[in-house]
Amino acid sequence: METKTRIAVVGIIVEKKESADALNKVLHQYGKYIIGRMGIPYREKGVNIISIAVDAPQDIISAMSGQIGRLEGVSAKTAYSGL
């Protein structure tokens, strides 16, 4: 039986540059679910804004977003499609 997947966008704000390596490790761990990634360094405010498009089972998306949100100086919010 095929597992149902959902499409989602995870919006990430990185306020602590030191957390970038840990964030990249998490994203690499979930790499097979990532459709695309866009990163914008906002130098004037000293933050990085990243959006990740994913297609994965609901529990995988929740686990990834939770791991990202627990990193120090990093926040994440997820928006799901109706599909």
N, CA, C and O atoms as a Maestro MAE file, in Angstrom:
{
 s_m_m2io_version
 :::
 2.0.0
}

f_m_ct {
 s_m_title
 :::
 protein
 m_atom[332] {
  # First column is atom index #
  i_m_mmod_type
  r_m_x_coord
  r_m_y_coord
  r_m_z_coord
  i_m_residue_number
  s_m_chain_name
  s_m_pdb_residue_name
  s_m_pdb_atom_name
  i_m_atomic_number
  :::
  1 25 0.827 -1.185 0.000 1 A "MET " " N  " 7
  2 3 0.000 0.000 0.000 1 A "MET " " CA " 6
  3 2 0.875 1.254 0.000 1 A "MET " " C  " 6
  4 15 1.844 1.351 0.753 1 A "MET " " O  " 8
  5 25 0.519 2.201 -0.850 2 A "GLU " " N  " 7
  6 3 1.283 3.430 -0.967 2 A "GLU " " CA " 6
  7 2 0.921 4.389 0.171 2 A "GLU " " C  " 6
  8 15 -0.255 4.567 0.489 2 A "GLU " " O  " 8
  9 25 1.947 5.008 0.786 3 A "THR " " N  " 7
  10 3 1.729 5.970 1.860 3 A "THR " " CA " 6
  11 2 1.289 7.303 1.265 3 A "THR " " C  " 6
  12 15 1.886 7.793 0.306 3 A "THR " " O  " 8
  13 25 0.237 7.885 1.845 4 A "LYS " " N  " 7
  14 3 -0.271 9.177 1.375 4 A "LYS " " CA " 6
  15 2 0.702 10.280 1.785 4 A "LYS " " C  " 6
  16 15 1.155 10.344 2.928 4 A "LYS " " O  " 8
  17 25 1.006 11.140 0.824 5 A "THR " " N  " 7
  18 3 1.904 12.257 1.124 5 A "THR " " CA " 6
  19 2 1.147 13.571 0.989 5 A "THR " " C  " 6
  20 15 0.069 13.642 0.398 5 A "THR " " O  " 8
  21 25 1.748 14.603 1.557 6 A "ARG " " N  " 7
  22 3 1.188 15.948 1.467 6 A "ARG " " CA " 6
  23 2 2.272 16.889 0.968 6 A "ARG " " C  " 6
  24 15 3.465 16.650 1.157 6 A "ARG " " O  " 8
  25 25 1.836 17.949 0.336 7 A "ILE " " N  " 7
  26 3 2.753 18.991 -0.098 7 A "ILE " " CA " 6
  27 2 2.699 20.097 0.944 7 A "ILE " " C  " 6
  28 15 1.626 20.501 1.394 7 A "ILE " " O  " 8
  29 25 3.875 20.576 1.317 8 A "ALA " " N  " 7
  30 3 3.939 21.629 2.331 8 A "ALA " " CA " 6
  31 2 5.124 22.546 2.050 8 A "ALA " " C  " 6
  32 15 6.056 22.194 1.327 8 A "ALA " " O  " 8
  33 25 5.057 23.731 2.643 9 A "VAL " " N  " 7
  34 3 6.168 24.673 2.622 9 A "VAL " " CA " 6
  35 2 6.548 24.947 4.065 9 A "VAL " " C  " 6
  36 15 5.703 25.298 4.888 9 A "VAL " " O  " 8
  37 25 7.826 24.781 4.361 10 A "VAL " " N  " 7
  38 3 8.331 25.078 5.698 10 A "VAL " " CA " 6
  39 2 9.104 26.392 5.599 10 A "VAL " " C  " 6
  40 15 10.109 26.485 4.895 10 A "VAL " " O  " 8
  41 25 8.615 27.406 6.318 11 A "GLY " " N  " 7
  42 3 9.296 28.698 6.377 11 A "GLY " " CA " 6
  43 2 10.221 28.713 7.580 11 A "GLY " " C  " 6
  44 15 9.798 28.425 8.700 11 A "GLY " " O  " 8
  45 25 11.479 29.045 7.350 12 A "ILE " " N  " 7
  46 3 12.499 28.994 8.407 12 A "ILE " " CA " 6
  47 2 13.197 30.347 8.517 12 A "ILE " " C  " 6
  48 15 13.585 30.944 7.513 12 A "ILE " " O  " 8
  49 25 13.351 30.816 9.751 13 A "ILE " " N  " 7
  50 3 14.133 32.026 10.030 13 A "ILE " " CA " 6
  51 2 15.316 31.606 10.899 13 A "ILE " " C  " 6
  52 15 15.139 31.029 11.972 13 A "ILE " " O  " 8
  53 25 16.515 31.901 10.425 14 A "VAL " " N  " 7
  54 3 17.732 31.576 11.181 14 A "VAL " " CA " 6
  55 2 18.301 32.878 11.731 14 A "VAL " " C  " 6
  56 15 18.772 33.734 10.982 14 A "VAL " " O  " 8
  57 25 18.248 33.011 13.061 15 A "GLU " " N  " 7
  58 3 18.759 34.206 13.718 15 A "GLU " " CA " 6
  59 2 20.161 34.000 14.287 15 A "GLU " " C  " 6
  60 15 20.893 34.964 14.511 15 A "GLU " " O  " 8
  61 25 20.532 32.741 14.518 16 A "LYS " " N  " 7
  62 3 21.875 32.422 15.036 16 A "LYS " " CA " 6
  63 2 22.642 31.680 13.953 16 A "LYS " " C  " 6
  64 15 22.346 30.526 13.643 16 A "LYS " " O  " 8
  65 25 23.618 32.349 13.392 17 A "LYS " " N  " 7
  66 3 24.424 31.771 12.319 17 A "LYS " " CA " 6
  67 2 25.076 30.448 12.747 17 A "LYS " " C  " 6
  68 15 25.321 29.575 11.915 17 A "LYS " " O  " 8
  69 25 25.350 30.311 14.035 18 A "GLU " " N  " 7
  70 3 26.003 29.105 14.556 18 A "GLU " " CA " 6
  71 2 25.129 27.858 14.394 18 A "GLU " " C  " 6
  72 15 25.638 26.738 14.450 18 A "GLU " " O  " 8
  73 25 23.837 28.040 14.196 19 A "SER " " N  " 7
  74 3 22.913 26.908 14.046 19 A "SER " " CA " 6
  75 2 22.790 26.413 12.601 19 A "SER " " C  " 6
  76 15 22.091 25.434 12.340 19 A "SER " " O  " 8
  77 25 23.461 27.081 11.670 20 A "ALA " " N  " 7
  78 3 23.338 26.739 10.251 20 A "ALA " " CA " 6
  79 2 23.792 25.307 9.960 20 A "ALA " " C  " 6
  80 15 23.136 24.605 9.190 20 A "ALA " " O  " 8
  81 25 24.889 24.862 10.556 21 A "ASP " " N  " 7
  82 3 25.369 23.496 10.311 21 A "ASP " " CA " 6
  83 2 24.359 22.464 10.790 21 A "ASP " " C  " 6
  84 15 24.079 21.491 10.089 21 A "ASP " " O  " 8
  85 25 23.812 22.676 11.980 22 A "ALA " " N  " 7
  86 3 22.816 21.740 12.517 22 A "ALA " " CA " 6
  87 2 21.565 21.732 11.636 22 A "ALA " " C  " 6
  88 15 20.982 20.674 11.397 22 A "ALA " " O  " 8
  89 25 21.151 22.905 11.155 23 A "LEU " " N  " 7
  90 3 19.998 22.980 10.264 23 A "LEU " " CA " 6
  91 2 20.254 22.207 8.979 23 A "LEU " " C  " 6
  92 15 19.394 21.452 8.526 23 A "LEU " " O  " 8
  93 25 21.422 22.390 8.394 24 A "ASN " " N  " 7
  94 3 21.749 21.683 7.160 24 A "ASN " " CA " 6
  95 2 21.790 20.172 7.356 24 A "ASN " " C  " 6
  96 15 21.440 19.424 6.443 24 A "ASN " " O  " 8
  97 25 22.211 19.715 8.527 25 A "LYS " " N  " 7
  98 3 22.196 18.271 8.819 25 A "LYS " " CA " 6
  99 2 20.773 17.737 8.842 25 A "LYS " " C  " 6
  100 15 20.503 16.655 8.320 25 A "LYS " " O  " 8
  101 25 19.862 18.492 9.447 26 A "VAL " " N  " 7
  102 3 18.454 18.068 9.483 26 A "VAL " " CA " 6
  103 2 17.893 18.030 8.062 26 A "VAL " " C  " 6
  104 15 17.226 17.067 7.683 26 A "VAL " " O  " 8
  105 25 18.158 19.063 7.283 27 A "LEU " " N  " 7
  106 3 17.637 19.106 5.916 27 A "LEU " " CA " 6
  107 2 18.218 17.972 5.069 27 A "LEU " " C  " 6
  108 15 17.520 17.399 4.233 27 A "LEU " " O  " 8
  109 25 19.470 17.657 5.282 28 A "HIS " " N  " 7
  110 3 20.092 16.538 4.557 28 A "HIS " " CA " 6
  111 2 19.421 15.216 4.940 28 A "HIS " " C  " 6
  112 15 19.199 14.355 4.090 28 A "HIS " " O  " 8
  113 25 19.106 15.069 6.211 29 A "GLN " " N  " 7
  114 3 18.444 13.854 6.713 29 A "GLN " " CA " 6
  115 2 17.097 13.626 6.010 29 A "GLN " " C  " 6
  116 15 16.712 12.483 5.764 29 A "GLN " " O  " 8
  117 25 16.391 14.702 5.691 30 A "TYR " " N  " 7
  118 3 15.079 14.623 5.053 30 A "TYR " " CA " 6
  119 2 15.146 14.951 3.554 30 A "TYR " " C  " 6
  120 15 14.120 15.223 2.930 30 A "TYR " " O  " 8
  121 25 16.336 14.926 2.991 31 A "GLY " " N  " 7
  122 3 16.562 15.343 1.616 31 A "GLY " " CA " 6
  123 2 15.708 14.660 0.572 31 A "GLY " " C  " 6
  124 15 15.354 15.278 -0.432 31 A "GLY " " O  " 8
  125 25 15.368 13.395 0.781 32 A "LYS " " N  " 7
  126 3 14.590 12.685 -0.245 32 A "LYS " " CA " 6
  127 2 13.160 13.208 -0.366 32 A "LYS " " C  " 6
  128 15 12.476 12.923 -1.348 32 A "LYS " " O  " 8
  129 25 12.710 13.966 0.625 33 A "TYR " " N  " 7
  130 3 11.357 14.536 0.597 33 A "TYR " " CA " 6
  131 2 11.328 15.982 0.097 33 A "TYR " " C  " 6
  132 15 10.259 16.517 -0.200 33 A "TYR " " O  " 8
  133 25 12.491 16.608 0.006 34 A "ILE " " N  " 7
  134 3 12.560 18.025 -0.349 34 A "ILE " " CA " 6
  135 2 12.462 18.200 -1.863 34 A "ILE " " C  " 6
  136 15 13.253 17.641 -2.623 34 A "ILE " " O  " 8
  137 25 11.469 18.992 -2.281 35 A "ILE " " N  " 7
  138 3 11.260 19.295 -3.698 35 A "ILE " " CA " 6
  139 2 12.189 20.434 -4.120 35 A "ILE " " C  " 6
  140 15 12.794 20.393 -5.192 35 A "ILE " " O  " 8
  141 25 12.291 21.444 -3.267 36 A "GLY " " N  " 7
  142 3 13.118 22.603 -3.575 36 A "GLY " " CA " 6
  143 2 13.386 23.435 -2.342 36 A "GLY " " C  " 6
  144 15 12.713 23.307 -1.319 36 A "GLY " " O  " 8
  145 25 14.389 24.294 -2.464 37 A "ARG " " N  " 7
  146 3 14.815 25.104 -1.329 37 A "ARG " " CA " 6
  147 2 15.237 26.477 -1.846 37 A "ARG " " C  " 6
  148 15 15.913 26.590 -2.869 37 A "ARG " " O  " 8
  149 25 14.824 27.522 -1.118 38 A "MET " " N  " 7
  150 3 15.232 28.873 -1.463 38 A "MET " " CA " 6
  151 2 15.726 29.557 -0.198 38 A "MET " " C  " 6
  152 15 15.039 29.560 0.823 38 A "MET " " O  " 8
  153 25 16.898 30.127 -0.269 39 A "GLY " " N  " 7
  154 3 17.450 30.833 0.881 39 A "GLY " " CA " 6
  155 2 17.751 32.278 0.542 39 A "GLY " " C  " 6
  156 15 18.287 32.578 -0.525 39 A "GLY " " O  " 8
  157 25 17.404 33.173 1.456 40 A "ILE " " N  " 7
  158 3 17.646 34.596 1.259 40 A "ILE " " CA " 6
  159 2 18.381 35.143 2.476 40 A "ILE " " C  " 6
  160 15 17.821 35.174 3.572 40 A "ILE " " O  " 8
  161 25 19.624 35.575 2.300 41 A "PRO " " N  " 7
  162 3 20.320 36.225 3.416 41 A "PRO " " CA " 6
  163 2 19.839 37.677 3.526 41 A "PRO " " C  " 6
  164 15 19.957 38.450 2.576 41 A "PRO " " O  " 8
  165 25 19.306 38.029 4.670 42 A "TYR " " N  " 7
  166 3 18.842 39.403 4.896 42 A "TYR " " CA " 6
  167 2 19.886 40.073 5.785 42 A "TYR " " C  " 6
  168 15 19.745 40.129 7.007 42 A "TYR " " O  " 8
  169 25 20.922 40.573 5.149 43 A "ARG " " N  " 7
  170 3 22.089 41.096 5.863 43 A "ARG " " CA " 6
  171 2 21.757 42.286 6.758 43 A "ARG " " C  " 6
  172 15 22.336 42.434 7.834 43 A "ARG " " O  " 8
  173 25 20.826 43.136 6.319 44 A "GLU " " N  " 7
  174 3 20.479 44.320 7.106 44 A "GLU " " CA " 6
  175 2 19.951 43.953 8.495 44 A "GLU " " C  " 6
  176 15 20.152 44.696 9.456 44 A "GLU " " O  " 8
  177 25 19.281 42.811 8.596 45 A "LYS " " N  " 7
  178 3 18.724 42.364 9.877 45 A "LYS " " CA " 6
  179 2 19.543 41.236 10.504 45 A "LYS " " C  " 6
  180 15 19.276 40.836 11.637 45 A "LYS " " O  " 8
  181 25 20.534 40.721 9.780 46 A "GLY " " N  " 7
  182 3 21.396 39.657 10.314 46 A "GLY " " CA " 6
  183 2 20.702 38.311 10.442 46 A "GLY " " C  " 6
  184 15 21.033 37.521 11.325 46 A "GLY " " O  " 8
  185 25 19.729 38.044 9.554 47 A "VAL " " N  " 7
  186 3 19.026 36.758 9.581 47 A "VAL " " CA " 6
  187 2 19.060 36.124 8.194 47 A "VAL " " C  " 6
  188 15 19.347 36.789 7.198 47 A "VAL " " O  " 8
  189 25 18.764 34.841 8.147 48 A "ASN " " N  " 7
  190 3 18.594 34.129 6.890 48 A "ASN " " CA " 6
  191 2 17.173 33.600 6.846 48 A "ASN " " C  " 6
  192 15 16.669 33.056 7.829 48 A "ASN " " O  " 8
  193 25 16.535 33.764 5.702 49 A "ILE " " N  " 7
  194 3 15.158 33.316 5.496 49 A "ILE " " CA " 6
  195 2 15.214 32.176 4.488 49 A "ILE " " C  " 6
  196 15 15.739 32.336 3.386 49 A "ILE " " O  " 8
  197 25 14.673 31.033 4.868 50 A "ILE " " N  " 7
  198 3 14.727 29.847 4.014 50 A "ILE " " CA " 6
  199 2 13.325 29.289 3.868 50 A "ILE " " C  " 6
  200 15 12.571 29.213 4.838 50 A "ILE " " O  " 8
  201 25 12.981 28.899 2.648 51 A "SER " " N  " 7
  202 3 11.724 28.185 2.483 51 A "SER " " CA " 6
  203 2 12.023 26.859 1.803 51 A "SER " " C  " 6
  204 15 12.786 26.788 0.839 51 A "SER " " O  " 8
  205 25 11.401 25.814 2.331 52 A "ILE " " N  " 7
  206 3 11.608 24.455 1.858 52 A "ILE " " CA " 6
  207 2 10.269 23.898 1.383 52 A "ILE " " C  " 6
  208 15 9.303 23.873 2.146 52 A "ILE " " O  " 8
  209 25 10.206 23.456 0.138 53 A "ALA " " N  " 7
  210 3 9.005 22.788 -0.383 53 A "ALA " " CA " 6
  211 2 9.216 21.286 -0.239 53 A "ALA " " C  " 6
  212 15 10.243 20.756 -0.662 53 A "ALA " " O  " 8
  213 25 8.241 20.598 0.359 54 A "VAL " " N  " 7
  214 3 8.365 19.160 0.591 54 A "VAL " " CA " 6
  215 2 7.124 18.402 0.126 54 A "VAL " " C  " 6
  216 15 6.027 18.957 0.060 54 A "VAL " " O  " 8
  217 25 7.319 17.141 -0.189 55 A "ASP " " N  " 7
  218 3 6.237 16.211 -0.506 55 A "ASP " " CA " 6
  219 2 6.539 14.958 0.303 55 A "ASP " " C  " 6
  220 15 7.417 14.174 -0.057 55 A "ASP " " O  " 8
  221 25 5.805 14.774 1.401 56 A "ALA " " N  " 7
  222 3 6.121 13.699 2.348 56 A "ALA " " CA " 6
  223 2 4.884 13.336 3.155 56 A "ALA " " C  " 6
  224 15 3.905 14.082 3.167 56 A "ALA " " O  " 8
  225 25 4.925 12.193 3.827 57 A "PRO " " N  " 7
  226 3 3.838 11.869 4.755 57 A "PRO " " CA " 6
  227 2 3.760 12.925 5.865 57 A "PRO " " C  " 6
  228 15 4.764 13.530 6.240 57 A "PRO " " O  " 8
  229 25 2.554 13.126 6.374 58 A "GLN " " N  " 7
  230 3 2.309 14.140 7.418 58 A "GLN " " CA " 6
  231 2 3.274 13.997 8.604 58 A "GLN " " C  " 6
  232 15 3.815 14.994 9.083 58 A "GLN " " O  " 8
  233 25 3.489 12.776 9.075 59 A "ASP " " N  " 7
  234 3 4.347 12.591 10.247 59 A "ASP " " CA " 6
  235 2 5.799 12.960 9.965 59 A "ASP " " C  " 6
  236 15 6.499 13.438 10.858 59 A "ASP " " O  " 8
  237 25 6.256 12.746 8.744 60 A "ILE " " N  " 7
  238 3 7.628 13.110 8.369 60 A "ILE " " CA " 6
  239 2 7.778 14.632 8.356 60 A "ILE " " C  " 6
  240 15 8.760 15.168 8.869 60 A "ILE " " O  " 8
  241 25 6.806 15.320 7.770 61 A "ILE " " N  " 7
  242 3 6.854 16.786 7.726 61 A "ILE " " CA " 6
  243 2 6.838 17.357 9.140 61 A "ILE " " C  " 6
  244 15 7.597 18.275 9.450 61 A "ILE " " O  " 8
  245 25 5.984 16.822 9.989 62 A "SER " " N  " 7
  246 3 5.908 17.291 11.384 62 A "SER " " CA " 6
  247 2 7.211 17.043 12.124 62 A "SER " " C  " 6
  248 15 7.677 17.903 12.872 62 A "SER " " O  " 8
  249 25 7.801 15.870 11.919 63 A "ALA " " N  " 7
  250 3 9.068 15.549 12.588 63 A "ALA " " CA " 6
  251 2 10.184 16.487 12.136 63 A "ALA " " C  " 6
  252 15 10.954 16.978 12.961 63 A "ALA " " O  " 8
  253 25 10.272 16.735 10.840 64 A "MET " " N  " 7
  254 3 11.310 17.617 10.314 64 A "MET " " CA " 6
  255 2 11.129 19.036 10.849 64 A "MET " " C  " 6
  256 15 12.084 19.650 11.324 64 A "MET " " O  " 8
  257 25 9.912 19.550 10.771 65 A "SER " " N  " 7
  258 3 9.637 20.900 11.252 65 A "SER " " CA " 6
  259 2 9.926 21.024 12.751 65 A "SER " " C  " 6
  260 15 10.460 22.035 13.208 65 A "SER " " O  " 8
  261 25 9.570 19.987 13.502 66 A "GLY " " N  " 7
  262 3 9.841 19.993 14.941 66 A "GLY " " CA " 6
  263 2 11.319 20.018 15.249 66 A "GLY " " C  " 6
  264 15 11.760 20.760 16.126 66 A "GLY " " O  " 8
  265 25 12.098 19.206 14.531 67 A "GLN " " N  " 7
  266 3 13.552 19.191 14.738 67 A "GLN " " CA " 6
  267 2 14.153 20.556 14.418 67 A "GLN " " C  " 6
  268 15 15.020 21.048 15.140 67 A "GLN " " O  " 8
  269 25 13.686 21.161 13.330 68 A "ILE " " N  " 7
  270 3 14.203 22.473 12.945 68 A "ILE " " CA " 6
  271 2 13.849 23.509 14.004 68 A "ILE " " C  " 6
  272 15 14.700 24.310 14.392 68 A "ILE " " O  " 8
  273 25 12.618 23.504 14.472 69 A "GLY " " N  " 7
  274 3 12.165 24.483 15.456 69 A "GLY " " CA " 6
  275 2 12.838 24.369 16.810 69 A "GLY " " C  " 6
  276 15 12.845 25.330 17.580 69 A "GLY " " O  " 8
  277 25 13.406 23.204 17.114 70 A "ARG " " N  " 7
  278 3 14.108 23.018 18.388 70 A "ARG " " CA " 6
  279 2 15.562 23.497 18.339 70 A "ARG " " C  " 6
  280 15 16.230 23.539 19.372 70 A "ARG " " O  " 8
  281 25 16.054 23.853 17.162 71 A "LEU " " N  " 7
  282 3 17.423 24.364 17.070 71 A "LEU " " CA " 6
  283 2 17.481 25.760 17.675 71 A "LEU " " C  " 6
  284 15 16.560 26.559 17.504 71 A "LEU " " O  " 8
  285 25 18.556 26.045 18.373 72 A "GLU " " N  " 7
  286 3 18.697 27.346 19.024 72 A "GLU " " CA " 6
  287 2 18.804 28.458 17.978 72 A "GLU " " C  " 6
  288 15 19.619 28.380 17.059 72 A "GLU " " O  " 8
  289 25 17.978 29.485 18.125 73 A "GLY " " N  " 7
  290 3 18.020 30.621 17.226 73 A "GLY " " CA " 6
  291 2 17.372 30.375 15.877 73 A "GLY " " C  " 6
  292 15 17.585 31.137 14.934 73 A "GLY " " O  " 8
  293 25 16.578 29.312 15.778 74 A "VAL " " N  " 7
  294 3 15.907 28.970 14.519 74 A "VAL " " CA " 6
  295 2 14.421 28.802 14.800 74 A "VAL " " C  " 6
  296 15 14.042 28.165 15.783 74 A "VAL " " O  " 8
  297 25 13.574 29.371 13.941 75 A "SER " " N  " 7
  298 3 12.141 29.146 14.074 75 A "SER " " CA " 6
  299 2 11.603 28.633 12.744 75 A "SER " " C  " 6
  300 15 12.130 28.955 11.679 75 A "SER " " O  " 8
  301 25 10.538 27.825 12.825 76 A "ALA " " N  " 7
  302 3 9.963 27.221 11.622 76 A "ALA " " CA " 6
  303 2 8.447 27.162 11.745 76 A "ALA " " C  " 6
  304 15 7.905 26.891 12.816 76 A "ALA " " O  " 8
  305 25 7.783 27.417 10.643 77 A "LYS " " N  " 7
  306 3 6.330 27.284 10.539 77 A "LYS " " CA " 6
  307 2 6.034 26.548 9.246 77 A "LYS " " C  " 6
  308 15 6.728 26.727 8.245 77 A "LYS " " O  " 8
  309 25 4.989 25.712 9.271 78 A "THR " " N  " 7
  310 3 4.655 24.882 8.122 78 A "THR " " CA " 6
  311 2 3.263 25.222 7.623 78 A "THR " " C  " 6
  312 15 2.326 25.369 8.407 78 A "THR " " O  " 8
  313 25 3.138 25.344 6.307 79 A "ALA " " N  " 7
  314 3 1.848 25.530 5.643 79 A "ALA " " CA " 6
  315 2 1.626 24.330 4.723 79 A "ALA " " C  " 6
  316 15 2.492 23.982 3.921 79 A "ALA " " O  " 8
  317 25 0.443 23.697 4.852 80 A "TYR " " N  " 7
  318 3 0.125 22.498 4.088 80 A "TYR " " CA " 6
  319 2 -0.846 22.817 2.962 80 A "TYR " " C  " 6
  320 15 -1.709 23.686 3.092 80 A "TYR " " O  " 8
  321 25 -0.689 22.092 1.842 81 A "SER " " N  " 7
  322 3 -1.676 22.182 0.770 81 A "SER " " CA " 6
  323 2 -2.878 21.322 1.149 81 A "SER " " C  " 6
  324 15 -2.807 20.518 2.078 81 A "SER " " O  " 8
  325 25 -3.956 21.495 0.439 82 A "GLY " " N  " 7
  326 3 -5.144 20.671 0.679 82 A "GLY " " CA " 6
  327 2 -5.040 19.300 0.040 82 A "GLY " " C  " 6
  328 15 -5.929 18.468 0.217 82 A "GLY " " O  " 8
  329 25 -3.971 19.053 -0.698 83 A "LEU " " N  " 7
  330 3 -3.819 17.772 -1.401 83 A "LEU " " CA " 6
  331 2 -3.327 16.669 -0.500 83 A "LEU " " C  " 6
  332 15 -3.151 15.536 -0.950 83 A "LEU " " O  " 8
  :::
 }
 m_bond[331] {
  # First column is bond index #
  i_m_from
  i_m_to
  i_m_order
  :::
  1 1 2 1
  2 2 3 1
  3 3 4 2
  4 3 5 1
  5 5 6 1
  6 6 7 1
  7 7 8 2
  8 7 9 1
  9 9 10 1
  10 10 11 1
  11 11 12 2
  12 11 13 1
  13 13 14 1
  14 14 15 1
  15 15 16 2
  16 15 17 1
  17 17 18 1
  18 18 19 1
  19 19 20 2
  20 19 21 1
  21 21 22 1
  22 22 23 1
  23 23 24 2
  24 23 25 1
  25 25 26 1
  26 26 27 1
  27 27 28 2
  28 27 29 1
  29 29 30 1
  30 30 31 1
  31 31 32 2
  32 31 33 1
  33 33 34 1
  34 34 35 1
  35 35 36 2
  36 35 37 1
  37 37 38 1
  38 38 39 1
  39 39 40 2
  40 39 41 1
  41 41 42 1
  42 42 43 1
  43 43 44 2
  44 43 45 1
  45 45 46 1
  46 46 47 1
  47 47 48 2
  48 47 49 1
  49 49 50 1
  50 50 51 1
  51 51 52 2
  52 51 53 1
  53 53 54 1
  54 54 55 1
  55 55 56 2
  56 55 57 1
  57 57 58 1
  58 58 59 1
  59 59 60 2
  60 59 61 1
  61 61 62 1
  62 62 63 1
  63 63 64 2
  64 63 65 1
  65 65 66 1
  66 66 67 1
  67 67 68 2
  68 67 69 1
  69 69 70 1
  70 70 71 1
  71 71 72 2
  72 71 73 1
  73 73 74 1
  74 74 75 1
  75 75 76 2
  76 75 77 1
  77 77 78 1
  78 78 79 1
  79 79 80 2
  80 79 81 1
  81 81 82 1
  82 82 83 1
  83 83 84 2
  84 83 85 1
  85 85 86 1
  86 86 87 1
  87 87 88 2
  88 87 89 1
  89 89 90 1
  90 90 91 1
  91 91 92 2
  92 91 93 1
  93 93 94 1
  94 94 95 1
  95 95 96 2
  96 95 97 1
  97 97 98 1
  98 98 99 1
  99 99 100 2
  100 99 101 1
  101 101 102 1
  102 102 103 1
  103 103 104 2
  104 103 105 1
  105 105 106 1
  106 106 107 1
  107 107 108 2
  108 107 109 1
  109 109 110 1
  110 110 111 1
  111 111 112 2
  112 111 113 1
  113 113 114 1
  114 114 115 1
  115 115 116 2
  116 115 117 1
  117 117 118 1
  118 118 119 1
  119 119 120 2
  120 119 121 1
  121 121 122 1
  122 122 123 1
  123 123 124 2
  124 123 125 1
  125 125 126 1
  126 126 127 1
  127 127 128 2
  128 127 129 1
  129 129 130 1
  130 130 131 1
  131 131 132 2
  132 131 133 1
  133 133 134 1
  134 134 135 1
  135 135 136 2
  136 135 137 1
  137 137 138 1
  138 138 139 1
  139 139 140 2
  140 139 141 1
  141 141 142 1
  142 142 143 1
  143 143 144 2
  144 143 145 1
  145 145 146 1
  146 146 147 1
  147 147 148 2
  148 147 149 1
  149 149 150 1
  150 150 151 1
  151 151 152 2
  152 151 153 1
  153 153 154 1
  154 154 155 1
  155 155 156 2
  156 155 157 1
  157 157 158 1
  158 158 159 1
  159 159 160 2
  160 159 161 1
  161 161 162 1
  162 162 163 1
  163 163 164 2
  164 163 165 1
  165 165 166 1
  166 166 167 1
  167 167 168 2
  168 167 169 1
  169 169 170 1
  170 170 171 1
  171 171 172 2
  172 171 173 1
  173 173 174 1
  174 174 175 1
  175 175 176 2
  176 175 177 1
  177 177 178 1
  178 178 179 1
  179 179 180 2
  180 179 181 1
  181 181 182 1
  182 182 183 1
  183 183 184 2
  184 183 185 1
  185 185 186 1
  186 186 187 1
  187 187 188 2
  188 187 189 1
  189 189 190 1
  190 190 191 1
  191 191 192 2
  192 191 193 1
  193 193 194 1
  194 194 195 1
  195 195 196 2
  196 195 197 1
  197 197 198 1
  198 198 199 1
  199 199 200 2
  200 199 201 1
  201 201 202 1
  202 202 203 1
  203 203 204 2
  204 203 205 1
  205 205 206 1
  206 206 207 1
  207 207 208 2
  208 207 209 1
  209 209 210 1
  210 210 211 1
  211 211 212 2
  212 211 213 1
  213 213 214 1
  214 214 215 1
  215 215 216 2
  216 215 217 1
  217 217 218 1
  218 218 219 1
  219 219 220 2
  220 219 221 1
  221 221 222 1
  222 222 223 1
  223 223 224 2
  224 223 225 1
  225 225 226 1
  226 226 227 1
  227 227 228 2
  228 227 229 1
  229 229 230 1
  230 230 231 1
  231 231 232 2
  232 231 233 1
  233 233 234 1
  234 234 235 1
  235 235 236 2
  236 235 237 1
  237 237 238 1
  238 238 239 1
  239 239 240 2
  240 239 241 1
  241 241 242 1
  242 242 243 1
  243 243 244 2
  244 243 245 1
  245 245 246 1
  246 246 247 1
  247 247 248 2
  248 247 249 1
  249 249 250 1
  250 250 251 1
  251 251 252 2
  252 251 253 1
  253 253 254 1
  254 254 255 1
  255 255 256 2
  256 255 257 1
  257 257 258 1
  258 258 259 1
  259 259 260 2
  260 259 261 1
  261 261 262 1
  262 262 263 1
  263 263 264 2
  264 263 265 1
  265 265 266 1
  266 266 267 1
  267 267 268 2
  268 267 269 1
  269 269 270 1
  270 270 271 1
  271 271 272 2
  272 271 273 1
  273 273 274 1
  274 274 275 1
  275 275 276 2
  276 275 277 1
  277 277 278 1
  278 278 279 1
  279 279 280 2
  280 279 281 1
  281 281 282 1
  282 282 283 1
  283 283 284 2
  284 283 285 1
  285 285 286 1
  286 286 287 1
  287 287 288 2
  288 287 289 1
  289 289 290 1
  290 290 291 1
  291 291 292 2
  292 291 293 1
  293 293 294 1
  294 294 295 1
  295 295 296 2
  296 295 297 1
  297 297 298 1
  298 298 299 1
  299 299 300 2
  300 299 301 1
  301 301 302 1
  302 302 303 1
  303 303 304 2
  304 303 305 1
  305 305 306 1
  306 306 307 1
  307 307 308 2
  308 307 309 1
  309 309 310 1
  310 310 311 1
  311 311 312 2
  312 311 313 1
  313 313 314 1
  314 314 315 1
  315 315 316 2
  316 315 317 1
  317 317 318 1
  318 318 319 1
  319 319 320 2
  320 319 321 1
  321 321 322 1
  322 322 323 1
  323 323 324 2
  324 323 325 1
  325 325 326 1
  326 326 327 1
  327 327 328 2
  328 327 329 1
  329 329 330 1
  330 330 331 1
  331 331 332 2
  :::
 }
}
